[in-house]
């Protein structure tokens, strides 16, 4: 049986998510990110394309590594200014029936008690279509904005994330019994007090003593997304993630990562098939190969190289303003996103990368590979990635809405004709659509934290 591909549309509540400079084009509408109609139109388009979810990235700091300041990021609108991604989800949910919504939230942003309520609220309002991208953060500017001197060290951030996620699981899964809510109009009892209990937690980083204040939502625990390729990051993904994102410049790089994280999941007591791996991807579609190439060349003329370097340096933690544009870059450990550096250096040793190469590569759609060709050629290439071991794609846009429309109107029908993409949605929650069950299941730690009720 042909295995269908999973697709998320990668988006951010800002002008420039991954393609610095393209906002200046007449065929791009991303400067409308402040308008509600922009998000409603976007959600309708993505659901028309039968994507599984919109995945909303987020940052709460500025990209100030390149040149030691944020000037390039501000000039190019490189993920600054940026608005709250959570607030557009309920609106998008009103004009869609099936589309899922994954939202990014880092440990710095909210206390887990507050965050647990926010996610329960979104899960209620979307009728179980919400997911959480668990991130540890990578910008020192964000840490300083929240009153810290700097980000905690890389591995310590994952220790914090372990405790944060585990505490949220207890609030979502263990505080309210299945039958706690009676909503009995005759007796006047909405909730049976004996079926709600406190969560008592005194940890290294957080303390909570109290019950979850939201009643159980359709999924309770949202679908869990995560990305990370360091040793500690893959350990975290193997324990917690249901959907994992990988940045790889070639299919075998992403496939090797997929095998690694699944092997670690099995070692952690989970099943390898409990983890779906999404490769980061961007595409340029044309009616002919020559037309697609012309589109790519035309897009590249609008790329803001300084903006691309601002993003690249923020992701990697390396200030390349002092490195010659054509000097090869070697892999080094940093306190930022080790996934990013690994994808260009140790992750793909067959090529020498320079700042100029990476800025050009990242200029259209971010750090992932760009596929250029006809719908049939792109479908062939996407199948190569699936054959390498990934389950689907996190698809970044070039210009909006045209770049996404090209994919939906051109590539999606080809994939559907090959049985590679769904033609209609299955009923149920986001987790049911992806994995066949509404609630997270043992041996995932969110399931094993449920205590029996007397």
N, C-alpha and C positions, 0 to 999 in steps of 0.2 A: 504494500500500500504506500502510495506517495505521501511523504510527510509534508504537511503544510508549513509555510514560513510564518513566523510571528513578526508583526511590525508595530513599532512605536513611532509617532511623529515627534521629533525632538524640537522643543520650542522653549522660549524664555520670555518673561514679561519685561522686555526691553527693546531697544532699537536694534543693536548689533548683538546677536547671540554668538554666532560662529563665523560670520562672513563680513569682516570689517570693510567698510567702504561701499558695499552694495546698496546701502540705504540711500545713496545719492542718486541712484538711477530712477528714471521716470516710471519704470515697470515694477518698482518695489514699493510696498505699502507698510513696511514695518514701523515707520514713524507714527503710525496710527495706534501703536500699542496701548495708548492711554484711553482709547475709545472702546466701549463695550461692544459695539457692533462689529469691530474688528475681530474680537474673540468669538462672537457668535458665528460669524461667517467662517472663521477658521475651523471651529468645531464641526460645523455642518460639512465642510469640505473633507475633513479627515474621516468622518463617519461614512460619507459617500464612498470613500476609497477603501472601506472595510478594514481600516487599521484597528489593531487591538486597543491601542491607548494613545493619548497625548502624554508625552513625558515632559514635565516642566522642570527645567534646571533652575538653579538660583544661586546667588552669592550675596553675602551681606558685607562685603568689603570692596575696596577698589584695587585695580591692577596697577600697583605702584612699584613693581620690581624693575621693570625696564627703565634704565636711566635713573633709578632711585626716586622716581616721582610718578604721579598719575596723569601727567599732561597728555601723553599720547593716547591713553585710554579715554580721557574726556573729549579730546578733539575728535576721535573716531567713533565715539559712543560705544566703545568696546565693553559691553555688559555694564555700562554706567551711562546714563541713569538706568535704574532697574526698580521695578515695582514688585509688590508681594504677589507670588504666584497663586497662593491659596485663594485669594479673593475673587479670581476670575473663574474658578472651577464651578461653583454653583450656577453661575450664569450659563456656562457652556453645557452643563447638565440639563438645563431646561429645554435646549433645542436638539438634544440627542437622546437616544433611547438605550444604546448599547456601549458606546465608546467609554473606555476606561480613562482614568486620570491619575497618573503618577506624579507626585509632587516632592520636590527636594526640600529637606529641612535638616540643618546641621545642629549638632549638640549645643552650640553657643546660643542659638536663637531663642529657645524656650526651655523653661524647666520641664522635665518630663511629665509632671502632673498637669500642667497647662497644655502641653502638646498632645497628650492622650485625649483630652477633651476635644481639641480642635479636629483631630482625625476621626473621632467618633462622630462628630457633627457632620463632617464632610461625607463620611460613609453613609449616614442617614440620608442626607440631602441628595446624594447620587444613587441611592438604593443599592449600595454595595459595589460601587464602581471605582473605589479609591485605592491608591497604592502609595507607599512611602519609600522614597529613595533615601536610604540611610547614609549620610555623609559625615565625615569627621572634620571637614574644613581644610583649606590649604593656603589661605591668605592671612599673613600677619596683620594686614590692615584691618581685617574683620575682628581679630582678637583685640587689637588696640581699641577699636570702636566700642567693644564690650567691656573695656576696663582692664584688660590683661596686658602685660608687657609684651607678650608674644604668644604664638600658638604653643600649646604643649607639644612635646616631641612626638614624632610620627607614631611610634608604637604605643605611647601612652594615650594618644587620641583614640586608638582602637580599644584600649582598656576602658576608657570613659564610655565609648559607644556600646561596649558589651553591657556595662551596668545600665546605661540609659535605656537600651532596647529591652533588656530583661525586666526592668521596672515597668516600662510601658506594657509589656506582655501581661504582667500580673494585674495591672489596672484593667486592661481590656478583657482578659480571659477569666480572672479568678475573683473579681470583686462582686459580680452579680450572678446569681444562679439563673439557669435557663427559664425558670418559672417565677422569677422575682416580680416581673411586671404583670399585674393582674388586670389593670384598667377596668375594674368592675364598677359600673355605674350604680348598680343597686346597692352595693355595700359601701360605696364611696371610697374604696381602697384602690389606689393606683399601683403602689408598690408595696409588697409584703416586706416589712422591715427585717424580718428574720432571715430573708433570703439575700441580704446585702451585707457584706463584711468589709472591714478595713483591710487595707494593705499596709503592713508595717515593714518598713525598710530603713535600715541604717547602714548605708554603704560607705565606701571610700569617698565618693564624689557627690552622692545625693542622699537626702533623707525625705521620707514620705510616711505620714501616719494619717490615714483616712481612706474613705471609700472613693471609688471612681464616681464622678458626679453625672456621667451620662449613662443612660440605659443602654443595654447591649445593641449594637448596630448590626446590620446584616452579616458583615464579615467578622465583626469584633476586631481582630487584628487585620490591618490593611495588607494587601499584597506587598511583599517586601522586596525592594530593589536595592542593588548595591553595586559599586564598582571599585576595583582595586587590584593591582597585580603584584604588589610587594608580598613577601612571605607572610607578614602579619595581616595584610589586606585579604589575601586568599584564605587564610585561616578564618577570618571573620565572615567572609562570604560563604564559606563551606558550612559554617554553623548557623548563620542567620538568613541568608538570601534565598529567595525563590526565583528571582530574575537578576542576572548578573550582566553588566555591560563590560565589554572589552574593546580597547582601541588597538587594532593591529593593522599594520600597513599591507599585509598579505594574508591570504586565507590560512596558511599553515601557522602563522603567528597566533591568530585568534583561535585556531583549532587546538594548538598546544595548550593555550591558557584554559580553554574549555575542559580539556581532559584533566588538567591539573586541579581545577576547582572541583570537578566531579569526584576525582579520586579522594580529595580531602573531605568532601561531603560524606562519602562512604566511610572513610576512616572515623568521621565524627558520629557515625551511626545512622546517617540518612541514606536515602537512595540517590543514585546519580541522576535519575530522571526527575527528581524533585527540584532540580536546578535548571532553569532555562537560560541559555546564554545568548545575548544580543550583541552583535558586532556593530560598531559605530560606522555609519556609511553616509555618503553623499553622492548624488547622481546628477548628471546633465544629460537630458534626453533630446534626441533629434530624430526627424523622419528618416534621415540617412546618417551614416557615420560622419560624412563631411559636414553636414549641418550641425551635428552634435559638437564636433570639434570647433566649428565657428562660434557656436554659443559659448563654449568654454572660454575660448580666446577673448570673446567680447566681455564676458563676465570678469575675466582677470584684469582687463584694462581698468576696471573700477575698484580693484582691491586696494585697500589702504595698508601699505607695508608696515608702517609704524604701528598701526592698530593691531595687525597680525602679530608683530613682535611683542606688543604689550600683553596680549593674551598668552602667547607662548611662554613668555618669561614668568607670568603669574602662575601658569599651570606647572611649570617645571621648577620654579624657585631659583632659576639661574638668570642673572642679569647679563644678557648678551650684548648690551650696548658697548661693552669694552672689547668684544670679540670681533675680529675681522669678518666681514660678511661671507667670505669664502673659506674660512678656517673650519676644518672638520671638528665636530663636537664628539666628545667621548662621554660615555655614561658615568655619572657620579651620583652618589646618594645625596638627597636633599630632604628638606622637611616639608616639601609640597607634594605634588601628585607624582609618585614614582611610576604610575601607569604611563604617564605621558612620556617621560624620558625613555622608559623601557621599550616603548613601541617604536622609537626611532633609532635606538642604538643597540643595546644588547638584544632587544626583541627581533631585530632584523639586521644581522651582521653583514648581509650581502651588499649593503649600500653604505657609502660614506655620506653623512649628512652635514650640511653647513647651515648657519643661520639664514642665508638667502634661500636655500632649498626648503627649509622648514617654513619660513615665512610665506613662500609661494604655495607650498603644500597646504598650509593652514588658511591661506587667504580666502579660499572658497569652501566654506562649510566646516572649518575647524580641523582638528587633528586627525580625523579618520581619512581613509582613502576616498578618492573620487573616481567614480565609474562614468565613462563618457561613451555614448553610443546610441544605437537604435533600441527600441523596446525589446526586441528579440535578443540583441547582444547583451543588454543589461540583465535580462532574465537568465541568460546562460551564465553570466558571471556571478549573479547572486546564488545560483544553484551550486557553483563551485565552492562558495563559502559554506553553504549548508553541508556539502559533501565533506568539507574539512572538519566539521564537528560543531558548528554553531546552530542555534535554533531559529534565529531571526535577526532583525536589524533595528537599530535605533537610527532613524533616517533624518539627518539634518537637512535644512532647506538652503537654497541659494537665495533667489529672490522670491518674495511672496506677493500674491499667491501663485504666480505663473510657474515657478519651478516645481512646486508641489502638484499643481494641476497637470503638468506634463507627465509626471510619474503616475498619477492616478488615472489619467485618460489614456496613457500609452503603455506603461509597463504592467500595471495591475491587471488589465484584461488578458495579457499574455500569460502572466502567472496563474490567473484563474483558469485559463484554458488548459494549463498543464497540471491542474490540481494542486498547485503550490500555494494558493492564497484563497481564503474563504470568500464565497460569494454572498453569504448572509451570516448574521451573527447567531450563535447559540443563545438560548435564554439563560438568565441567571446573573450572578455577580461576576466581577472581574476574575476572581479566583476560579469560579466555576468555568468560565470561558477558557481560561488558560490551562487549568489543571484538573477540572472535573469535580471539584469539591468546594463548598462555600467557606468552610472553616479550615484554618491551618491544622495539619494533622501531625500526630506523633510519628517520628521522634523529634520533630522540630521543638525547640525550647519553648515557643509560645504555647504549644499544645501540652507539653509535659508540666507546665506550671499550674495547670488546673487541678485544684484540690477537690476531693469529693465533698458533697453536701450531705448532712445528716437528714 
